[in-house]
Amino acid sequence: MVYVDNIFEWPNKKGNWCHMFADTRKELHLMAEALRVKRSWFHLGSSLKIPHYDLNEDQRLQAIELGSIPMSTKEILKTFMNTK
């Protein structure tokens, strides 16, 4: 499954953003391709330490339309930090 967290304002980027995570990297990259998200937006972890993509508001809505599950950032961190 693929998940998206809440939209938030990112100080270093223009606009509002969220993170997209998945149970597997394959699922994550396939959804990114469907959304036409640049592969260079893939993060292996950085401060979250969870592989993810950064999405803008429009991409988040598209991801949900394509089946991604919206979850709070807190829920996602709890889920992925406990299992990955």
A tleap script that builds the chain and sets N, CA, C and O, in Angstrom:
source leaprc.protein.ff14SB
mol = sequence {
  NMET VAL TYR VAL ASP ASN ILE PHE GLU TRP
  PRO ASN LYS LYS GLY ASN TRP CYS HIE MET
  PHE ALA ASP THR ARG LYS GLU LEU HIE LEU
  MET ALA GLU ALA LEU ARG VAL LYS ARG SER
  TRP PHE HIE LEU GLY SER SER LEU LYS ILE
  PRO HIE TYR ASP LEU ASN GLU ASP GLN ARG
  LEU GLN ALA ILE GLU LEU GLY SER ILE PRO
  MET SER THR LYS GLU ILE LEU LYS THR PHE
  MET ASN THR CLYS
}
set mol.1.N position { 0.827 -1.182 0.000 }
set mol.1.CA position { 0.000 0.000 0.000 }
set mol.1.C position { 0.875 1.251 0.000 }
set mol.1.O position { 2.028 1.237 0.433 }
set mol.2.N position { 0.288 2.321 -0.498 }
set mol.2.CA position { 0.958 3.612 -0.533 }
set mol.2.C position { 0.172 4.568 0.367 }
set mol.2.O position { -1.056 4.517 0.424 }
set mol.3.N position { 0.896 5.431 1.062 }
set mol.3.CA position { 0.295 6.339 2.033 }
set mol.3.C position { 0.799 7.758 1.808 }
set mol.3.O position { 1.925 7.967 1.356 }
set mol.4.N position { -0.045 8.725 2.128 }
set mol.4.CA position { 0.365 10.131 2.118 }
set mol.4.C position { 0.007 10.743 3.466 }
set mol.4.O position { -1.038 10.439 4.041 }
set mol.5.N position { 0.886 11.607 3.959 }
set mol.5.CA position { 0.596 12.250 5.238 }
set mol.5.C position { -0.038 13.617 5.007 }
set mol.5.O position { -0.398 13.962 3.881 }
set mol.6.N position { -0.170 14.376 6.060 }
set mol.6.CA position { -0.828 15.675 6.015 }
set mol.6.C position { -0.009 16.693 5.228 }
set mol.6.O position { 1.217 16.613 5.153 }
set mol.7.N position { -0.716 17.639 4.652 }
set mol.7.CA position { -0.075 18.769 3.980 }
set mol.7.C position { 0.461 19.720 5.047 }
set mol.7.O position { -0.202 19.978 6.052 }
set mol.8.N position { 1.655 20.233 4.822 }
set mol.8.CA position { 2.215 21.213 5.756 }
set mol.8.C position { 3.061 22.218 4.984 }
set mol.8.O position { 3.524 21.941 3.878 }
set mol.9.N position { 3.251 23.361 5.571 }
set mol.9.CA position { 4.080 24.383 4.952 }
set mol.9.C position { 5.537 24.080 5.254 }
set mol.9.O position { 5.916 23.901 6.411 }
set mol.10.N position { 6.341 24.024 4.222 }
set mol.10.CA position { 7.748 23.688 4.354 }
set mol.10.C position { 8.541 24.971 4.201 }
set mol.10.O position { 8.481 25.602 3.145 }
set mol.11.N position { 9.277 25.374 5.213 }
set mol.11.CA position { 9.977 26.671 5.180 }
set mol.11.C position { 10.923 26.855 3.998 }
set mol.11.O position { 11.062 27.970 3.495 }
set mol.12.N position { 11.567 25.799 3.548 }
set mol.12.CA position { 12.564 25.916 2.481 }
set mol.12.C position { 11.987 25.752 1.081 }
set mol.12.O position { 12.710 25.889 0.095 }
set mol.13.N position { 10.688 25.458 0.984 }
set mol.13.CA position { 10.074 25.256 -0.328 }
set mol.13.C position { 8.850 26.141 -0.448 }
set mol.13.O position { 8.172 26.439 0.535 }
set mol.14.N position { 8.585 26.550 -1.669 }
set mol.14.CA position { 7.399 27.351 -1.924 }
set mol.14.C position { 6.173 26.439 -1.947 }
set mol.14.O position { 6.197 25.387 -2.585 }
set mol.15.N position { 5.122 26.829 -1.269 }
set mol.15.CA position { 3.896 26.047 -1.274 }
set mol.15.C position { 3.821 25.063 -0.121 }
set mol.15.O position { 4.652 25.070 0.787 }
set mol.16.N position { 2.810 24.223 -0.184 }
set mol.16.CA position { 2.571 23.227 0.855 }
set mol.16.C position { 2.896 21.843 0.321 }
set mol.16.O position { 2.735 21.565 -0.867 }
set mol.17.N position { 3.356 20.979 1.218 }
set mol.17.CA position { 3.882 19.673 0.816 }
set mol.17.C position { 3.432 18.579 1.766 }
set mol.17.O position { 2.966 18.847 2.873 }
set mol.18.N position { 3.581 17.341 1.316 }
set mol.18.CA position { 3.383 16.177 2.176 }
set mol.18.C position { 4.434 15.143 1.788 }
set mol.18.O position { 5.244 15.367 0.889 }
set mol.19.N position { 4.405 14.015 2.475 }
set mol.19.CA position { 5.304 12.903 2.172 }
set mol.19.C position { 4.476 11.730 1.659 }
set mol.19.O position { 3.338 11.528 2.084 }
set mol.20.N position { 5.049 10.968 0.752 }
set mol.20.CA position { 4.424 9.738 0.267 }
set mol.20.C position { 5.321 8.571 0.648 }
set mol.20.O position { 6.512 8.565 0.336 }
set mol.21.N position { 4.752 7.596 1.318 }
set mol.21.CA position { 5.451 6.400 1.781 }
set mol.21.C position { 4.766 5.171 1.194 }
set mol.21.O position { 3.674 5.282 0.635 }
set mol.22.N position { 5.386 4.011 1.310 }
set mol.22.CA position { 4.749 2.775 0.857 }
set mol.22.C position { 5.324 1.594 1.633 }
set mol.22.O position { 6.374 1.686 2.267 }
set mol.23.N position { 4.601 0.493 1.557 }
set mol.23.CA position { 5.064 -0.724 2.212 }
set mol.23.C position { 6.342 -1.254 1.576 }
set mol.23.O position { 7.186 -1.843 2.251 }
set mol.24.N position { 6.476 -1.037 0.257 }
set mol.24.CA position { 7.698 -1.463 -0.438 }
set mol.24.C position { 8.193 -0.335 -1.341 }
set mol.24.O position { 7.421 0.532 -1.751 }
set mol.25.N position { 9.457 -0.359 -1.635 }
set mol.25.CA position { 10.012 0.657 -2.547 }
set mol.25.C position { 9.422 0.529 -3.945 }
set mol.25.O position { 9.218 1.524 -4.640 }
set mol.26.N position { 9.150 -0.711 -4.347 }
set mol.26.CA position { 8.556 -0.921 -5.667 }
set mol.26.C position { 7.213 -0.195 -5.764 }
set mol.26.O position { 6.960 0.505 -6.744 }
set mol.27.N position { 6.356 -0.356 -4.762 }
set mol.27.CA position { 5.065 0.334 -4.748 }
set mol.27.C position { 5.255 1.857 -4.756 }
set mol.27.O position { 4.543 2.584 -5.449 }
set mol.28.N position { 6.214 2.308 -3.984 }
set mol.28.CA position { 6.489 3.739 -3.886 }
set mol.28.C position { 6.910 4.315 -5.232 }
set mol.28.O position { 6.396 5.350 -5.655 }
set mol.29.N position { 7.843 3.647 -5.907 }
set mol.29.CA position { 8.326 4.139 -7.199 }
set mol.29.C position { 7.250 4.039 -8.282 }
set mol.29.O position { 7.165 4.908 -9.150 }
set mol.30.N position { 6.432 2.988 -8.239 }
set mol.30.CA position { 5.357 2.863 -9.223 }
set mol.30.C position { 4.345 3.995 -9.081 }
set mol.30.O position { 3.886 4.546 -10.082 }
set mol.31.N position { 3.997 4.341 -7.855 }
set mol.31.CA position { 3.062 5.449 -7.655 }
set mol.31.C position { 3.706 6.760 -8.095 }
set mol.31.O position { 3.048 7.598 -8.712 }
set mol.32.N position { 4.969 6.938 -7.787 }
set mol.32.CA position { 5.670 8.149 -8.213 }
set mol.32.C position { 5.651 8.264 -9.738 }
set mol.32.O position { 5.435 9.349 -10.279 }
set mol.33.N position { 5.876 7.154 -10.422 }
set mol.33.CA position { 5.826 7.168 -11.893 }
set mol.33.C position { 4.432 7.539 -12.376 }
set mol.33.O position { 4.291 8.324 -13.314 }
set mol.34.N position { 3.405 6.987 -11.750 }
set mol.34.CA position { 2.026 7.296 -12.143 }
set mol.34.C position { 1.710 8.777 -11.946 }
set mol.34.O position { 0.926 9.360 -12.694 }
set mol.35.N position { 2.328 9.372 -10.935 }
set mol.35.CA position { 2.127 10.789 -10.643 }
set mol.35.C position { 3.069 11.693 -11.432 }
set mol.35.O position { 2.955 12.918 -11.383 }
set mol.36.N position { 3.999 11.079 -12.157 }
set mol.36.CA position { 5.034 11.810 -12.905 }
set mol.36.C position { 5.914 12.648 -11.978 }
set mol.36.O position { 6.298 13.775 -12.293 }
set mol.37.N position { 6.212 12.059 -10.840 }
set mol.37.CA position { 7.097 12.702 -9.868 }
set mol.37.C position { 8.528 12.339 -10.239 }
set mol.37.O position { 8.830 11.180 -10.524 }
set mol.38.N position { 9.389 13.318 -10.235 }
set mol.38.CA position { 10.787 13.091 -10.586 }
set mol.38.C position { 11.442 12.110 -9.620 }
set mol.38.O position { 11.225 12.183 -8.410 }
set mol.39.N position { 12.232 11.205 -10.151 }
set mol.39.CA position { 12.944 10.230 -9.318 }
set mol.39.C position { 13.910 10.955 -8.375 }
set mol.39.O position { 14.225 10.445 -7.299 }
set mol.40.N position { 14.374 12.124 -8.769 }
set mol.40.CA position { 15.294 12.884 -7.917 }
set mol.40.C position { 14.613 13.376 -6.640 }
set mol.40.O position { 15.293 13.812 -5.711 }
set mol.41.N position { 13.289 13.313 -6.581 }
set mol.41.CA position { 12.560 13.703 -5.369 }
set mol.41.C position { 12.523 12.573 -4.346 }
set mol.41.O position { 12.038 12.767 -3.231 }
set mol.42.N position { 13.029 11.396 -4.708 }
set mol.42.CA position { 13.062 10.257 -3.784 }
set mol.42.C position { 14.108 10.507 -2.712 }
set mol.42.O position { 15.241 10.893 -3.000 }
set mol.43.N position { 13.705 10.279 -1.479 }
set mol.43.CA position { 14.609 10.415 -0.334 }
set mol.43.C position { 14.744 9.061 0.349 }
set mol.43.O position { 13.747 8.402 0.644 }
set mol.44.N position { 15.973 8.656 0.595 }
set mol.44.CA position { 16.196 7.393 1.297 }
set mol.44.C position { 15.894 7.481 2.780 }
set mol.44.O position { 15.747 6.455 3.443 }
set mol.45.N position { 15.803 8.650 3.292 }
set mol.45.CA position { 15.534 8.749 4.706 }
set mol.45.C position { 15.635 10.148 5.236 }
set mol.45.O position { 14.671 10.657 5.808 }
set mol.46.N position { 16.737 10.770 5.070 }
set mol.46.CA position { 17.003 12.087 5.646 }
set mol.46.C position { 16.556 12.144 7.099 }
set mol.46.O position { 16.840 11.220 7.862 }
set mol.47.N position { 15.877 13.186 7.492 }
set mol.47.CA position { 15.487 13.316 8.898 }
set mol.47.C position { 14.398 12.323 9.298 }
set mol.47.O position { 14.299 11.955 10.469 }
set mol.48.N position { 13.577 11.884 8.338 }
set mol.48.CA position { 12.508 10.929 8.667 }
set mol.48.C position { 13.016 9.499 8.793 }
set mol.48.O position { 12.403 8.676 9.472 }
set mol.49.N position { 14.115 9.210 8.151 }
set mol.49.CA position { 14.705 7.869 8.140 }
set mol.49.C position { 13.759 6.811 7.560 }
set mol.49.O position { 13.854 5.628 7.885 }
set mol.50.N position { 12.849 7.264 6.696 }
set mol.50.CA position { 11.915 6.386 6.003 }
set mol.50.C position { 11.949 6.776 4.527 }
set mol.50.O position { 11.788 7.956 4.215 }
set mol.51.N position { 12.153 5.829 3.608 }
set mol.51.CA position { 12.143 6.179 2.189 }
set mol.51.C position { 10.805 6.829 1.806 }
set mol.51.O position { 9.739 6.328 2.164 }
set mol.52.N position { 10.877 7.954 1.072 }
set mol.52.CA position { 9.657 8.682 0.736 }
set mol.52.C position { 9.888 9.637 -0.429 }
set mol.52.O position { 11.021 9.889 -0.838 }
set mol.53.N position { 8.794 10.152 -0.944 }
set mol.53.CA position { 8.809 11.246 -1.909 }
set mol.53.C position { 8.111 12.436 -1.283 }
set mol.53.O position { 7.228 12.271 -0.440 }
set mol.54.N position { 8.501 13.632 -1.689 }
set mol.54.CA position { 7.796 14.848 -1.317 }
set mol.54.C position { 6.783 15.141 -2.418 }
set mol.54.O position { 7.121 15.109 -3.602 }
set mol.55.N position { 5.543 15.427 -2.030 }
set mol.55.CA position { 4.484 15.744 -2.983 }
set mol.55.C position { 3.888 17.101 -2.675 }
set mol.55.O position { 3.779 17.492 -1.513 }
set mol.56.N position { 3.502 17.819 -3.719 }
set mol.56.CA position { 2.759 19.051 -3.496 }
set mol.56.C position { 1.273 18.705 -3.318 }
set mol.56.O position { 0.890 17.537 -3.394 }
set mol.57.N position { 0.452 19.714 -3.083 }
set mol.57.CA position { -0.967 19.471 -2.794 }
set mol.57.C position { -1.689 18.766 -3.939 }
set mol.57.O position { -2.470 17.844 -3.704 }
set mol.58.N position { -1.435 19.189 -5.167 }
set mol.58.CA position { -2.089 18.563 -6.313 }
set mol.58.C position { -1.672 17.102 -6.471 }
set mol.58.O position { -2.508 16.239 -6.737 }
set mol.59.N position { -0.392 16.833 -6.308 }
set mol.59.CA position { 0.095 15.456 -6.414 }
set mol.59.C position { -0.492 14.586 -5.312 }
set mol.59.O position { -0.801 13.417 -5.542 }
set mol.60.N position { -0.647 15.147 -4.118 }
set mol.60.CA position { -1.259 14.397 -3.012 }
set mol.60.C position { -2.678 13.987 -3.377 }
set mol.60.O position { -3.063 12.835 -3.175 }
set mol.61.N position { -3.453 14.917 -3.909 }
set mol.61.CA position { -4.828 14.601 -4.313 }
set mol.61.C position { -4.859 13.532 -5.399 }
set mol.61.O position { -5.696 12.631 -5.358 }
set mol.62.N position { -3.963 13.626 -6.357 }
set mol.62.CA position { -3.875 12.609 -7.411 }
set mol.62.C position { -3.512 11.250 -6.819 }
set mol.62.O position { -4.075 10.229 -7.212 }
set mol.63.N position { -2.574 11.236 -5.875 }
set mol.63.CA position { -2.161 9.976 -5.249 }
set mol.63.C position { -3.341 9.322 -4.542 }
set mol.63.O position { -3.508 8.104 -4.607 }
set mol.64.N position { -4.152 10.116 -3.875 }
set mol.64.CA position { -5.337 9.580 -3.193 }
set mol.64.C position { -6.332 9.037 -4.213 }
set mol.64.O position { -6.918 7.974 -4.007 }
set mol.65.N position { -6.523 9.761 -5.309 }
set mol.65.CA position { -7.410 9.281 -6.373 }
set mol.65.C position { -6.928 7.951 -6.949 }
set mol.65.O position { -7.733 7.130 -7.388 }
set mol.66.N position { -5.612 7.744 -6.945 }
set mol.66.CA position { -5.030 6.500 -7.471 }
set mol.66.C position { -4.933 5.401 -6.413 }
set mol.66.O position { -4.407 4.323 -6.690 }
set mol.67.N position { -5.436 5.665 -5.203 }
set mol.67.CA position { -5.490 4.613 -4.191 }
set mol.67.C position { -4.608 4.787 -2.974 }
set mol.67.O position { -4.642 3.947 -2.075 }
set mol.68.N position { -3.830 5.833 -2.913 }
set mol.68.CA position { -3.013 6.059 -1.716 }
set mol.68.C position { -3.926 6.336 -0.530 }
set mol.68.O position { -5.003 6.913 -0.675 }
set mol.69.N position { -3.480 5.918 0.631 }
set mol.69.CA position { -4.260 6.069 1.850 }
set mol.69.C position { -3.766 7.272 2.632 }
set mol.69.O position { -2.599 7.317 3.020 }
set mol.70.N position { -4.645 8.260 2.874 }
set mol.70.CA position { -4.222 9.391 3.693 }
set mol.70.C position { -4.163 9.007 5.171 }
set mol.70.O position { -5.076 8.371 5.697 }
set mol.71.N position { -3.098 9.394 5.816 }
set mol.71.CA position { -2.898 9.146 7.238 }
set mol.71.C position { -2.227 10.375 7.832 }
set mol.71.O position { -1.566 11.137 7.126 }
set mol.72.N position { -2.401 10.561 9.123 }
set mol.72.CA position { -1.689 11.665 9.760 }
set mol.72.C position { -0.197 11.342 9.778 }
set mol.72.O position { 0.201 10.179 9.714 }
set mol.73.N position { 0.609 12.375 9.863 }
set mol.73.CA position { 2.053 12.183 9.947 }
set mol.73.C position { 2.389 11.327 11.163 }
set mol.73.O position { 3.256 10.456 11.096 }
set mol.74.N position { 1.715 11.571 12.248 }
set mol.74.CA position { 1.947 10.801 13.481 }
set mol.74.C position { 1.653 9.319 13.268 }
set mol.74.O position { 2.424 8.468 13.713 }
set mol.75.N position { 0.543 8.997 12.591 }
set mol.75.CA position { 0.194 7.595 12.321 }
set mol.75.C position { 1.234 6.931 11.429 }
set mol.75.O position { 1.624 5.787 11.662 }
set mol.76.N position { 1.676 7.653 10.414 }
set mol.76.CA position { 2.667 7.081 9.499 }
set mol.76.C position { 3.982 6.824 10.215 }
set mol.76.O position { 4.576 5.756 10.070 }
set mol.77.N position { 4.433 7.796 10.983 }
set mol.77.CA position { 5.692 7.610 11.711 }
set mol.77.C position { 5.598 6.441 12.678 }
set mol.77.O position { 6.536 5.651 12.790 }
set mol.78.N position { 4.496 6.326 13.364 }
set mol.78.CA position { 4.305 5.204 14.296 }
set mol.78.C position { 4.350 3.873 13.551 }
set mol.78.O position { 5.006 2.929 13.991 }
set mol.79.N position { 3.652 3.807 12.426 }
set mol.79.CA position { 3.593 2.576 11.644 }
set mol.79.C position { 4.966 2.206 11.074 }
set mol.79.O position { 5.414 1.069 11.221 }
set mol.80.N position { 5.625 3.158 10.431 }
set mol.80.CA position { 6.874 2.841 9.758 }
set mol.80.C position { 8.065 2.754 10.708 }
set mol.80.O position { 8.974 1.957 10.473 }
set mol.81.N position { 8.082 3.527 11.738 }
set mol.81.CA position { 9.196 3.455 12.679 }
set mol.81.C position { 9.148 2.174 13.503 }
set mol.81.O position { 10.182 1.726 13.997 }
set mol.82.N position { 7.980 1.583 13.660 }
set mol.82.CA position { 7.846 0.341 14.410 }
set mol.82.C position { 8.072 -0.894 13.568 }
set mol.82.O position { 8.357 -1.968 14.099 }
set mol.83.N position { 7.946 -0.750 12.223 }
set mol.83.CA position { 8.019 -1.948 11.386 }
set mol.83.C position { 9.167 -1.932 10.400 }
set mol.83.O position { 9.485 -2.978 9.835 }
set mol.84.N position { 9.793 -0.815 10.168 }
set mol.84.CA position { 10.863 -0.756 9.148 }
set mol.84.C position { 12.222 -0.634 9.804 }
set mol.84.O position { 13.238 -0.572 9.112 }
savepdb mol mol.pdb
quit
